[in-house]
Amino acid sequence: METSSLDLVYLDRDPLTDLPSAGICLKEDMRIAHGSAEVDGLITRTCLNFVELDAGIRRLHAELEEIRARARKKFYKAEAMAVGAA
Protein backbone atom coordinates (compact mmCIF):
# COMPACT_ATOMS: atom_id res chain seq x y z
CA MET A 1 0.00 0.00 0.00
CA GLU A 2 1.43 3.32 -1.06
CA THR A 3 1.08 6.33 1.21
CA SER A 4 0.96 9.96 0.20
CA SER A 5 3.02 12.85 1.44
CA LEU A 6 2.04 16.49 1.49
CA ASP A 7 4.05 19.27 -0.06
CA LEU A 8 3.99 23.02 -0.55
CA VAL A 9 3.38 24.42 -4.01
CA TYR A 10 4.62 28.00 -4.23
CA LEU A 11 4.44 30.15 -7.33
CA ASP A 12 6.36 33.43 -7.41
CA ARG A 13 3.88 34.63 -9.96
CA ASP A 14 0.49 32.95 -10.28
CA PRO A 15 -0.59 33.01 -13.96
CA LEU A 16 -4.12 34.10 -12.99
CA THR A 17 -3.24 36.95 -10.63
CA ASP A 18 0.41 37.84 -11.36
CA LEU A 19 0.88 37.63 -7.57
CA PRO A 20 2.62 34.99 -5.46
CA SER A 21 0.39 32.07 -4.49
CA ALA A 22 0.71 28.82 -2.58
CA GLY A 23 -1.20 25.73 -1.65
CA ILE A 24 -0.76 22.27 -0.19
CA CYS A 25 -0.91 19.26 -2.48
CA LEU A 26 -0.30 15.55 -2.44
CA LYS A 27 3.39 15.17 -3.29
CA GLU A 28 2.92 12.55 -6.01
CA ASP A 29 0.40 14.81 -7.77
CA MET A 30 2.79 17.75 -8.14
CA ARG A 31 3.94 18.25 -11.71
CA ILE A 32 6.58 20.69 -12.90
CA ALA A 33 6.33 21.70 -16.53
CA HIS A 34 7.98 24.48 -18.51
CA GLY A 35 9.24 26.22 -15.35
CA SER A 36 5.78 26.64 -13.82
CA ALA A 37 3.97 24.36 -11.43
CA GLU A 38 0.88 22.60 -12.68
CA VAL A 39 -0.81 21.09 -9.67
CA ASP A 40 -3.24 18.21 -9.57
CA GLY A 41 -4.59 17.25 -6.20
CA LEU A 42 -4.39 20.60 -4.43
CA ILE A 43 -5.96 19.97 -1.02
CA THR A 44 -6.16 23.60 0.06
CA ARG A 45 -7.50 26.44 -1.94
CA THR A 46 -4.97 28.63 -3.71
CA CYS A 47 -3.68 31.08 -1.10
CA LEU A 48 -2.42 34.56 -1.91
CA ASN A 49 -0.61 35.12 1.41
CA PHE A 50 0.75 33.27 4.41
CA VAL A 51 -2.30 33.98 6.59
CA GLU A 52 -4.57 32.22 4.07
CA LEU A 53 -2.15 29.29 3.79
CA ASP A 54 -1.91 29.00 7.57
CA ALA A 55 -5.71 28.92 7.81
CA GLY A 56 -5.81 26.14 5.21
CA ILE A 57 -3.25 24.12 7.16
CA ARG A 58 -5.23 24.62 10.37
CA ARG A 59 -8.37 23.40 8.60
CA LEU A 60 -6.53 20.27 7.43
CA HIS A 61 -5.25 19.68 10.95
CA ALA A 62 -8.78 19.96 12.37
CA GLU A 63 -10.11 17.51 9.77
CA LEU A 64 -7.37 15.01 10.60
CA GLU A 65 -8.11 15.31 14.33
CA GLU A 66 -11.80 14.62 13.67
CA ILE A 67 -10.89 11.57 11.55
CA ARG A 68 -8.59 10.34 14.32
CA ALA A 69 -11.41 10.65 16.89
CA ARG A 70 -13.84 8.71 14.69
CA ALA A 71 -11.26 5.99 14.02
CA ARG A 72 -10.44 5.70 17.74
CA LYS A 73 -14.13 5.12 18.55
CA LYS A 74 -14.49 2.48 15.83
CA PHE A 75 -11.35 0.58 16.83
CA TYR A 76 -12.20 0.65 20.55
CA LYS A 77 -15.77 -0.47 19.82
CA ALA A 78 -14.50 -3.39 17.67
CA GLU A 79 -11.99 -4.28 20.39
CA ALA A 80 -14.69 -4.27 23.07
CA MET A 81 -16.96 -6.44 20.92
CA ALA A 82 -14.13 -8.94 20.35
CA VAL A 83 -13.42 -9.14 24.10
CA GLY A 84 -17.14 -9.55 24.81
CA ALA A 85 -17.46 -12.35 22.25
CA ALA A 86 -14.55 -14.29 23.76
N, C-alpha and C positions, 0 to 999 in steps of 0.2 A: 504494500500500500504506500503510495507516494503522498508526502505531506507538502503543504504549501508554505512558503515564507512570504512575509510582507516586505514591501520596499517603498521608498519615497521616489516619486516622479516629480522632478523640478524642471520647469522650463524658464529660462531667462526671459524669454519673450513668447508668450502664448500667441499662436497665430490668430485667435479670435479677438483678443483684446490688446495686443502689443504690450502687455504688462507681464510681469513674472506671475507664474501660477504653480501650484503644487497639488499633489494628491497622494493617496496611499493606494497601492495596487498589489495584486498577487504577483510575486516575483517572476514566476514562469510565464506570466502574461505580458510582461513588459517587452516591447519591441523597439529597437532603435533603427531608424531608417533615414538616410539622407541627412544626418546631423540633427534631426528633430525626433522627439519621442512620440511614438504612436502607441497609445495605451489601450489595451483591452483589459477588462477586469478591474477597472478603477472601483474601489470599494468605499471611497469617500467622494463627495462632490468635488469639483475643481475649486480650489481655494486660491484667492487672490492675495492673501496675507497670512502671516503666522497665526494670528488669532483665530481665523477661520479653520486653518489646518489643525490647530490644537483642539478646537471644539469637535472636529470630526474624529480625532483620535480619542477624545473623551467619550464620544458616543459609541465608538467601537468597543472601548473598554467596558462601558456599561452593558452593552449587548452581550459581551463575553461573560461578564459576571452573572447575568441573568441565565444564560445557557448553562453555566457551571452549577447554579442553584437547582435548576430543573433536573440536570443529570444526576446530581447528588441525591435528590429525592427518589428518582427512579432506581438508582443502584441500591440505595439503602432499603427501599421497599422490596426489591427483588431478593436482596440478601435476607431480609426478615421472613419473607415467604419461604425461602429455601430452608431456613432454620426451623420454621414452624412445620414444614412438611417432613422433616427428618425425625 
